Amino acid sequence: MWEVDADVITIGIDRIATEITDAVRTYTLDVTAAIEDVVDITATKVLKEVKRLARKRSGEYARTFVKTRKKLPGQRVYYVWNKKHYRRVHLLERGHAKVGGGRVQAYPHLIPAHDKYAGEMYTAIINILRNGG
């Protein structure tokens, strides 16, 4: 049992390992939940930014971008991709060669959206780790 005396907490020697394990488990669960929330929010922001920056001739290309979650052991991964026009993304993102020579103009939309929010996510995760969730 814990005994509180002024500013000192005393724990029996037989309970110290259990208390440390519980504290670490609580910290880990809090941090994991907070990081998963930040990753989810960041993926949503990237998706909105990609839809905003994507080329809009008819609007279908921008509308068909989606966020897909892939859950792996100990990881949560999100993909922002175009569900219907996935073959066209790299052509618009980087431009491409024309049949008769020359190049088609690039319309960057996926990479700028990622770059805009990746730094914010990194900073948020560092703060979560420092503050314990």
Rosetta silent file (secondary structure, phi, psi, omega in degrees, C-alpha in Angstrom):
SEQUENCE: MWEVDADVITIGIDRIATEITDAVRTYTLDVTAAIEDVVDITATKVLKEVKRLARKRSGEYARTFVKTRKKLPGQRVYYVWNKKHYRRVHLLERGHAKVGGGRVQAYPHLIPAHDKYAGEMYTAIINILRNGG
SCORE:     score description
SCORE:     0.000 S_00000001
   1 L     0.000  157.941  177.942    0.000    0.000    0.000 S_00000001
   2 E   -89.678  138.355  172.230    0.940    3.607   -0.474 S_00000001
   3 E  -121.610  126.772 -178.726    1.548    5.786    2.528 S_00000001
   4 E  -104.365  122.685  179.024    1.531    9.537    2.006 S_00000001
   5 E  -130.604  103.042 -177.733    3.568   11.600    4.442 S_00000001
   6 L    57.268 -112.986 -178.900    3.786   15.308    3.516 S_00000001
   7 L  -104.385   12.308 -176.168    5.602   15.297    0.165 S_00000001
   8 E  -114.585  132.946  175.408    6.969   11.767    0.429 S_00000001
   9 E  -110.232  127.168  178.774    5.264    8.645   -0.859 S_00000001
  10 E  -111.745  137.598  179.627    6.490    5.377    0.558 S_00000001
  11 E  -127.900  138.630  176.496    5.932    2.047   -1.128 S_00000001
  12 L   -63.199  146.548 -176.749    6.852   -1.318    0.254 S_00000001
  13 L   -60.111  -29.765  179.599    9.814   -2.932   -1.470 S_00000001
  14 L   -73.661  -16.885 -178.270    7.671   -5.861   -2.522 S_00000001
  15 L  -102.904   -7.840 -172.610    5.297   -3.509   -4.446 S_00000001
  16 H   -64.109  -41.123  179.552    7.823   -1.269   -6.201 S_00000001
  17 H   -64.115  -40.117  178.920    8.168   -3.430   -9.321 S_00000001
  18 H   -65.337  -42.203 -179.461    4.389   -3.649   -9.692 S_00000001
  19 H   -66.395  -40.865  178.608    3.964    0.116   -9.281 S_00000001
  20 H   -65.372  -43.095  178.670    6.688    0.883  -11.834 S_00000001
  21 H   -61.643  -43.332  178.026    5.154   -1.579  -14.300 S_00000001
  22 H   -63.587  -41.246  179.381    1.710   -0.029  -13.848 S_00000001
  23 H   -64.409  -43.473  179.241    3.097    3.483  -14.336 S_00000001
  24 H   -66.179  -40.679  178.787    4.930    2.495  -17.520 S_00000001
  25 H   -62.454  -44.388  178.556    1.851    0.668  -18.847 S_00000001
  26 H   -62.365  -45.301  178.361   -0.354    3.710  -18.201 S_00000001
  27 H   -59.556  -46.106 -177.835    2.180    6.032  -19.876 S_00000001
  28 H   -63.062  -44.521  179.299    2.445    3.719  -22.893 S_00000001
  29 H   -64.625  -41.808  178.695   -1.316    3.440  -23.364 S_00000001
  30 H   -64.032  -45.470 -178.880   -1.806    7.211  -23.047 S_00000001
  31 H   -66.191  -42.972  179.864    1.007    7.997  -25.469 S_00000001
  32 H   -60.564  -45.339  179.689   -0.147    5.384  -27.986 S_00000001
  33 H   -63.754  -42.331 -179.264   -3.705    6.707  -28.003 S_00000001
  34 H   -66.605  -40.506  179.083   -2.542   10.308  -28.374 S_00000001
  35 H   -66.610  -41.311  177.760   -0.165    9.469  -31.231 S_00000001
  36 H   -61.067  -38.423  177.584   -2.868    7.499  -33.058 S_00000001
  37 H   -64.625  -43.761 -179.391   -5.182   10.516  -32.771 S_00000001
  38 H   -64.277  -41.810  179.340   -2.509   12.871  -34.148 S_00000001
  39 H   -64.113  -42.129  178.602   -1.768   10.547  -37.069 S_00000001
  40 H   -63.484  -45.159  179.572   -5.483   10.259  -37.891 S_00000001
  41 H   -63.602  -42.013  179.944   -5.984   14.026  -37.734 S_00000001
  42 H   -64.590  -42.158  178.380   -2.900   14.636  -39.881 S_00000001
  43 H   -62.019  -37.825  177.622   -4.061   12.145  -42.522 S_00000001
  44 H   -65.925  -41.630  177.584   -7.430   13.924  -42.650 S_00000001
  45 H   -63.067  -42.765  178.803   -5.692   17.301  -43.078 S_00000001
  46 H   -62.407  -42.949  179.281   -3.515   15.898  -45.877 S_00000001
  47 H   -59.866  -46.380  179.418   -6.595   14.474  -47.606 S_00000001
  48 H   -62.915  -40.011  179.889   -8.399   17.828  -47.474 S_00000001
  49 H   -68.001  -39.714  178.250   -5.307   19.645  -48.753 S_00000001
  50 H   -63.192  -44.427  178.546   -4.840   17.171  -51.622 S_00000001
  51 H   -62.807  -34.368  179.171   -8.468   17.613  -52.643 S_00000001
  52 H   -71.130  -40.285 -175.798   -8.009   21.380  -52.516 S_00000001
  53 H   -84.745  -18.322 -175.231   -4.779   21.364  -54.565 S_00000001
  54 L   -64.774  150.763  178.761   -5.789   18.682  -57.096 S_00000001
  55 L   -62.791  136.267 -175.270   -6.558   19.635  -60.648 S_00000001
  56 L  -127.810   79.827  173.244  -10.286   20.276  -61.156 S_00000001
  57 L   -81.390  -56.424  175.755  -11.426   20.087  -64.741 S_00000001
  58 L  -106.049  -16.683 -179.617  -14.601   18.150  -64.002 S_00000001
  59 L    95.558  -14.359 -177.668  -13.953   17.747  -60.259 S_00000001
  60 H   -66.685  -40.080 -178.801  -14.090   13.948  -60.347 S_00000001
  61 H   -58.570  -48.085 -178.995  -10.316   13.524  -59.941 S_00000001
  62 H   -67.117  -38.371 -178.436  -10.230   15.579  -56.735 S_00000001
  63 H   -66.568  -27.310 -173.512  -13.381   13.933  -55.320 S_00000001
  64 L   -87.976    7.187  171.907  -12.018   10.408  -55.678 S_00000001
  65 E   -74.666  138.637 -179.336   -9.113   10.870  -53.241 S_00000001
  66 E  -137.190  162.934  174.595   -9.608    8.808  -50.091 S_00000001
  67 E  -110.739  124.109 -178.965   -7.841    8.054  -46.822 S_00000001
  68 E  -118.340  132.574  179.977   -7.317    4.340  -46.150 S_00000001
  69 E   -99.021  133.001  174.790   -6.193    2.948  -42.808 S_00000001
  70 E  -122.942  117.069 -177.280   -3.967   -0.104  -42.641 S_00000001
  71 E   -97.514  119.430  176.906   -3.484   -1.496  -39.169 S_00000001
  72 E  -113.679  160.451  178.950   -0.282   -3.412  -38.607 S_00000001
  73 L   -58.056  118.047  178.753    0.974   -4.839  -35.311 S_00000001
  74 L    76.911    7.111 -177.879    2.170   -1.873  -33.274 S_00000001
  75 E  -139.721  155.483  169.913    1.570    0.579  -36.120 S_00000001
  76 E  -132.653  117.817 -175.007   -1.212    2.576  -37.664 S_00000001
  77 E  -117.327  136.008  175.291   -0.608    3.551  -41.277 S_00000001
  78 E  -118.601  139.283  174.029   -2.769    5.807  -43.437 S_00000001
  79 E  -115.184  131.695  170.979   -2.611    6.082  -47.201 S_00000001
  80 E  -106.726  116.255 -175.090   -4.018    9.071  -49.049 S_00000001
  81 E  -149.643  167.481  179.910   -4.608    7.949  -52.598 S_00000001
  82 E   -96.421  114.794 -172.668   -6.936    8.286  -55.535 S_00000001
  83 L   -68.359  -35.415 -175.846   -9.299    5.339  -55.555 S_00000001
  84 L   -99.103  -36.902 -174.094  -10.457    5.668  -59.166 S_00000001
  85 L  -115.295   43.396 -175.262   -7.593    7.467  -60.960 S_00000001
  86 L   -64.745  -26.033  179.124   -4.579    6.057  -59.105 S_00000001
  87 L   -74.629  -22.342 -175.127   -2.613    5.604  -62.353 S_00000001
  88 L   -86.787  -18.168 -172.473   -2.989    9.268  -63.198 S_00000001
  89 H   -58.370  -50.659 -176.315   -1.640   10.690  -59.923 S_00000001
  90 H   -67.751  -28.169  177.954    2.065   10.464  -60.742 S_00000001
  91 H   -67.693  -42.506  178.456    1.495   11.876  -64.232 S_00000001
  92 H   -75.501  -35.649 -177.469   -0.176   14.988  -62.841 S_00000001
  93 H   -64.702  -42.226 -173.407    2.136   15.222  -59.839 S_00000001
  94 H  -114.365   -6.716 -174.340    5.383   15.238  -61.833 S_00000001
  95 L    81.634  171.498  179.404    4.360   15.940  -65.421 S_00000001
  96 E  -157.612  166.043 -179.096    5.145   13.590  -68.302 S_00000001
  97 E   -76.193  143.867  175.279    6.547   13.460  -71.821 S_00000001
  98 L   -86.465  159.488 -179.960    4.274   14.186  -74.772 S_00000001
  99 L   -63.805  -43.587 -176.981    4.045   11.821  -77.722 S_00000001
 100 L   -88.333   10.749 -178.045    5.314   14.423  -80.203 S_00000001
 101 L   105.065  157.176 -178.068    8.057   15.730  -77.912 S_00000001
 102 L    90.223 -174.728 -178.184    8.085   18.173  -75.055 S_00000001
 103 E  -133.370  152.648  174.344    6.581   17.811  -71.613 S_00000001
 104 E   -89.859  141.090 -178.958    3.200   18.301  -69.985 S_00000001
 105 L   -61.844  140.766  176.821    3.134   20.717  -67.068 S_00000001
 106 L   -83.565  145.833  174.550    3.226   19.171  -63.581 S_00000001
 107 L  -124.199   81.087 -177.671    0.440   19.939  -61.092 S_00000001
 108 L   -63.054  131.378  178.696    1.924   19.047  -57.698 S_00000001
 109 L  -144.133  -35.406 -178.165   -0.761   18.282  -55.147 S_00000001
 110 H   -80.126  -48.678 -178.788    0.140   15.152  -53.147 S_00000001
 111 H   -65.420  -45.079  177.895    3.740   15.959  -52.170 S_00000001
 112 H   -61.441  -35.444  178.619    3.044   19.589  -51.134 S_00000001
 113 H   -66.756  -42.620  177.214    0.146   18.435  -48.944 S_00000001
 114 H   -62.642  -48.391 -177.705    2.350   15.824  -47.262 S_00000001
 115 H   -62.557  -32.736 -178.709    5.207   18.271  -46.746 S_00000001
 116 H   -65.306  -38.285 -172.891    2.868   20.873  -45.256 S_00000001
 117 H  -106.853  -12.061 -178.511    1.622   18.627  -42.435 S_00000001
 118 H   -64.724  -41.304  179.106    4.455   16.117  -41.840 S_00000001
 119 H   -65.166  -39.593  177.684    6.485   18.613  -39.805 S_00000001
 120 H   -63.435  -40.856  179.778    3.479   19.524  -37.670 S_00000001
 121 H   -65.400  -41.824  178.709    2.819   15.849  -36.954 S_00000001
 122 H   -60.233  -45.757  178.869    6.450   15.266  -35.976 S_00000001
 123 H   -63.371  -41.634  178.670    6.369   18.209  -33.547 S_00000001
 124 H   -63.197  -40.403  179.384    3.069   17.039  -32.068 S_00000001
 125 H   -66.816  -40.219  177.221    4.434   13.535  -31.491 S_00000001
 126 H   -60.745  -43.709  179.064    7.550   14.911  -29.768 S_00000001
 127 H   -64.521  -38.066  177.377    5.313   16.971  -27.467 S_00000001
 128 H   -61.882  -45.439 -179.367    3.164   13.910  -26.705 S_00000001
 129 H   -64.207  -38.260  179.590    6.233   11.891  -25.745 S_00000001
 130 H   -70.854  -36.987 -175.105    7.528   14.677  -23.518 S_00000001
 131 H   -93.849   -4.450  177.045    4.196   15.300  -21.797 S_00000001
 132 L    76.599   30.497  175.689    3.170   11.676  -21.435 S_00000001
 133 L   110.382    0.000    0.000    0.093   11.742  -23.613 S_00000001
